[in-house]
Amino acid sequence: MSGNACIASIFVEDRDAKAIARVDPCMRLAAALLFVAVLAFLRSPAPLTVALATGIAAVSWARPPARSTLRRLAGVEGFLALFLVSLPFTVAGTEMFSLFGYPASREGLERALAIVVRVNAAALVIAALISTMGTMRLASAMAGIGIPARIAHLFQLTVRYIGVFHEEYSRLRRAMMARAFRAGSNQHSWRTLGNLVGMLLVRSIERAERVSWAMKSRGFSGSFPDFDQQRMQAADIAFCATWIGVAAALVVLEFLV
């Protein structure tokens, strides 16, 4: 995977569809954070189902790139499969069946399914509202909702240089392979891999120093130029009201069911 592909697997730069592009980035980020915060308190099947349906509807409305969205979801599902396999056998409760003498509980399966639905709903909403925003606009939105500017700048630089450092790692790895290195469970392999990590850290520090010098030579004063902050429009008000209503409905469902 190239550096650009590595970045694209995390954020797709500025590919908003027409509907989502009209909404202020600060509103989108705030709505995503509110939705994820509400998800953390949901336990009942009904509100979790509504939350998952909300995520699907958000993706259908925002229309993020299908390939990158499915790639991110595939990575999430691979991690969640561990919960589906392990929790029924590790949580005590009503036995459904046994496998090799280990009982699987209904409560464990329900807890695993709740985690799967919760995480998928959050991933879909984040993909719909944030993933196509681009790192520059997302960093600006982070500062716009009150996150310290240093954290926003650190996030922006981190995402930007993930690809750079991945390319540096790929060059070092190719150099090792050209010298007939083959990883194994022996002292030579562990020593070589340790040297690889150390060299990557050294080159990362050197690259960071060069970038800092280049930025200062171009008049960098500690803050990046932000996107023009637009005044709240009708689309922003409708968007904000919709997500507040969704969050309130999920909370009401959780306490009523």
C-alpha positions as CSV (number, residue, x, y, z in Angstrom):
1,M,0.0,0.0,0.0
2,S,1.4,3.4,-1.0
3,G,1.4,6.4,1.3
4,N,-1.5,8.0,-0.6
5,A,-3.5,4.8,-0.3
6,C,-2.7,4.6,3.4
7,I,-4.2,8.0,3.9
8,A,-7.1,7.3,1.7
9,S,-8.0,4.3,3.9
10,I,-8.5,6.6,6.8
11,F,-10.0,9.8,5.2
12,V,-11.2,10.5,1.7
13,E,-10.2,14.1,0.9
14,D,-13.0,16.5,0.1
15,R,-15.5,14.3,-1.7
16,D,-18.7,15.6,-0.2
17,A,-21.9,15.0,-2.1
18,K,-24.2,17.9,-2.8
19,A,-26.5,17.3,0.2
20,I,-23.8,16.9,2.9
21,A,-21.6,19.6,1.4
22,R,-24.1,22.2,2.3
23,V,-23.8,21.5,6.0
24,D,-21.2,23.3,8.1
25,P,-18.3,21.0,9.1
26,C,-18.7,22.0,12.8
27,M,-22.3,20.9,12.8
28,R,-21.3,17.6,11.2
29,L,-18.6,16.9,13.7
30,A,-20.8,17.8,16.6
31,A,-23.6,15.6,15.4
32,A,-21.3,12.6,15.0
33,L,-19.9,13.1,18.5
34,L,-23.4,13.4,19.9
35,F,-24.6,10.3,18.2
36,V,-21.6,8.3,19.4
37,A,-22.0,9.5,22.9
38,V,-25.6,8.5,23.0
39,L,-24.7,5.1,21.5
40,A,-22.5,4.4,24.5
41,F,-25.6,4.3,26.8
42,L,-27.8,2.2,24.6
43,R,-28.5,-1.4,25.8
44,S,-32.0,-2.4,24.6
45,P,-32.6,-4.0,21.2
46,A,-35.1,-1.4,20.0
47,P,-33.0,1.7,20.3
48,L,-29.9,-0.1,19.0
49,T,-31.9,-1.2,15.9
50,V,-33.1,2.4,15.4
51,A,-29.5,3.6,15.7
52,L,-28.3,1.1,13.1
53,A,-31.1,2.2,10.8
54,T,-30.1,5.8,11.4
55,G,-26.5,5.0,10.3
56,I,-27.7,3.3,7.1
57,A,-30.0,6.2,6.3
58,A,-27.1,8.7,6.9
59,V,-24.8,6.8,4.5
60,S,-27.6,6.7,1.9
61,W,-28.1,10.5,2.3
62,A,-24.4,11.5,2.4
63,R,-23.3,9.0,-0.2
64,P,-19.6,8.6,0.8
65,P,-17.4,6.6,-1.7
66,A,-18.6,3.1,-1.5
67,R,-15.3,1.4,-1.9
68,S,-13.5,3.2,0.9
69,T,-16.6,2.9,3.2
70,L,-16.8,-0.8,2.6
71,R,-13.0,-1.2,3.3
72,R,-13.4,0.5,6.6
73,L,-16.4,-1.5,7.6
74,A,-14.6,-4.7,6.6
75,G,-11.8,-3.9,9.0
76,V,-14.4,-3.2,11.8
77,E,-16.2,-6.5,11.1
78,G,-13.0,-8.5,11.4
79,F,-12.5,-7.1,14.9
80,L,-16.1,-7.5,15.9
81,A,-16.0,-11.2,14.9
82,L,-13.8,-11.8,17.9
83,F,-16.6,-10.6,20.2
84,L,-19.2,-12.8,18.5
85,V,-17.0,-15.9,19.0
86,S,-15.7,-15.2,22.5
87,L,-18.4,-13.5,24.5
88,P,-21.0,-16.3,24.4
89,F,-18.4,-18.6,26.0
90,T,-17.1,-16.1,28.6
91,V,-20.2,-14.5,29.9
92,A,-22.3,-16.5,32.4
93,G,-26.0,-17.0,31.8
94,T,-28.6,-19.3,30.2
95,E,-26.9,-22.0,28.3
96,M,-27.9,-22.3,24.6
97,F,-25.5,-25.0,23.5
98,S,-22.1,-26.3,24.3
99,L,-19.0,-26.7,22.1
100,F,-16.3,-29.1,23.2
101,G,-17.7,-29.0,26.7
102,Y,-17.8,-25.1,26.9
103,P,-21.3,-23.7,27.3
104,A,-22.4,-20.7,25.3
105,S,-24.8,-18.3,27.1
106,R,-27.7,-16.4,25.7
107,E,-26.6,-13.3,27.7
108,G,-23.1,-13.4,26.1
109,L,-24.5,-13.6,22.6
110,E,-26.9,-10.7,23.3
111,R,-24.0,-8.6,24.6
112,A,-21.9,-9.4,21.6
113,L,-24.7,-8.5,19.2
114,A,-25.3,-5.2,21.1
115,I,-21.6,-4.4,20.6
116,V,-21.7,-5.3,16.9
117,V,-24.8,-3.1,16.3
118,R,-23.4,-0.2,18.3
119,V,-20.0,-0.2,16.6
120,N,-21.5,-0.5,13.1
121,A,-24.0,2.3,13.7
122,A,-21.1,4.5,14.9
123,A,-18.9,3.6,12.0
124,L,-21.7,4.3,9.5
125,V,-22.5,7.7,10.9
126,I,-18.8,8.7,11.1
127,A,-18.4,7.5,7.5
128,A,-21.4,9.6,6.4
129,L,-20.7,12.8,8.3
130,I,-16.9,13.0,8.7
131,S,-14.9,10.7,6.4
132,T,-15.4,12.8,3.2
133,M,-14.7,16.1,4.9
134,G,-11.0,16.1,4.4
135,T,-8.3,16.5,7.1
136,M,-8.0,20.3,6.7
137,R,-11.8,20.9,7.1
138,L,-12.0,18.4,9.9
139,A,-9.2,20.0,11.8
140,S,-10.9,23.4,11.4
141,A,-14.2,21.9,12.6
142,M,-12.4,20.5,15.7
143,A,-11.2,23.9,16.5
144,G,-14.6,25.3,15.7
145,I,-16.4,23.2,18.4
146,G,-13.9,24.1,21.1
147,I,-11.2,21.4,20.8
148,P,-7.8,23.0,21.5
149,A,-6.1,24.2,18.4
150,R,-2.9,22.3,19.2
151,I,-4.8,19.0,19.2
152,A,-6.4,19.9,15.9
153,H,-3.0,20.8,14.4
154,L,-1.4,17.6,15.8
155,F,-4.3,15.5,14.3
156,Q,-3.9,17.2,10.9
157,L,-0.1,16.6,10.8
158,T,-0.5,13.1,12.1
159,V,-2.8,12.1,9.3
160,R,-0.8,13.9,6.7
161,Y,2.5,12.1,7.6
162,I,1.1,8.6,8.1
163,G,1.6,8.0,4.4
164,V,5.1,9.6,4.5
165,F,6.3,7.3,7.3
166,H,4.6,4.3,5.7
167,E,6.7,5.0,2.5
168,E,9.8,5.3,4.6
169,Y,9.0,2.0,6.2
170,S,8.4,0.4,2.8
171,R,11.8,1.6,1.6
172,L,13.6,0.1,4.6
173,R,11.7,-3.1,4.3
174,R,12.6,-3.4,0.6
175,A,16.2,-2.8,1.4
176,M,16.1,-5.7,3.9
177,M,14.4,-8.0,1.4
178,A,17.0,-7.1,-1.2
179,R,19.7,-8.3,1.3
180,A,17.9,-11.7,1.5
181,F,16.3,-11.1,4.9
182,R,13.6,-13.5,5.9
183,A,11.8,-13.0,9.2
184,G,11.7,-16.0,11.5
185,S,11.6,-16.8,15.2
186,N,15.3,-16.5,15.9
187,Q,17.7,-14.0,17.5
188,H,18.9,-12.6,14.2
189,S,15.4,-11.8,13.0
190,W,14.4,-10.1,16.2
191,R,17.5,-8.0,16.3
192,T,17.0,-7.0,12.6
193,L,13.4,-6.0,13.2
194,G,14.5,-4.0,16.3
195,N,17.0,-2.2,14.1
196,L,14.2,-1.5,11.6
197,V,12.0,0.1,14.2
198,G,14.9,2.1,15.6
199,M,15.9,3.3,12.2
200,L,12.3,4.3,11.4
201,L,12.1,6.3,14.6
202,V,15.4,8.1,13.8
203,R,14.3,8.9,10.3
204,S,10.9,10.1,11.6
205,I,12.6,12.5,14.0
206,E,14.9,13.8,11.2
207,R,11.9,14.3,8.9
208,A,10.0,16.1,11.6
209,E,12.9,18.5,12.2
210,R,13.2,19.2,8.4
211,V,9.4,19.8,8.2
212,S,9.6,22.2,11.2
213,W,12.5,24.1,9.6
214,A,10.6,24.3,6.3
215,M,7.5,25.6,8.0
216,K,9.3,28.2,10.0
217,S,11.2,29.4,7.0
218,R,7.9,30.0,5.3
219,G,6.6,32.2,8.2
220,F,4.7,29.6,10.1
221,S,3.6,31.2,13.4
222,G,2.0,28.3,15.1
223,S,-1.5,28.3,13.5
224,F,-2.8,27.1,10.2
225,P,-5.1,29.2,8.0
226,D,-8.6,28.1,8.6
227,F,-11.4,27.7,6.1
228,D,-13.8,30.6,6.0
229,Q,-16.4,30.1,8.8
230,Q,-19.8,30.4,7.2
231,R,-22.8,31.8,9.0
232,M,-25.5,29.3,10.1
233,Q,-27.8,28.6,7.2
234,A,-31.2,26.9,7.0
235,A,-29.6,23.6,6.1
236,D,-27.4,23.8,9.2
237,I,-30.4,24.5,11.4
238,A,-32.4,21.6,9.9
239,F,-29.4,19.3,10.2
240,C,-28.8,20.2,13.8
241,A,-32.5,19.8,14.8
242,T,-32.7,16.5,13.0
243,W,-29.7,15.0,14.9
244,I,-30.8,16.4,18.2
245,G,-34.2,14.8,17.6
246,V,-32.6,11.5,16.7
247,A,-30.5,11.5,19.8
248,A,-33.5,12.4,22.0
249,A,-35.6,9.6,20.4
250,L,-32.9,7.1,21.1
251,V,-32.6,8.1,24.8
252,V,-36.4,8.0,25.2
253,L,-36.6,4.5,23.6
254,E,-33.8,3.3,25.9
255,F,-35.7,4.4,29.0
256,L,-39.2,3.4,27.8
257,V,-38.4,-0.1,26.5
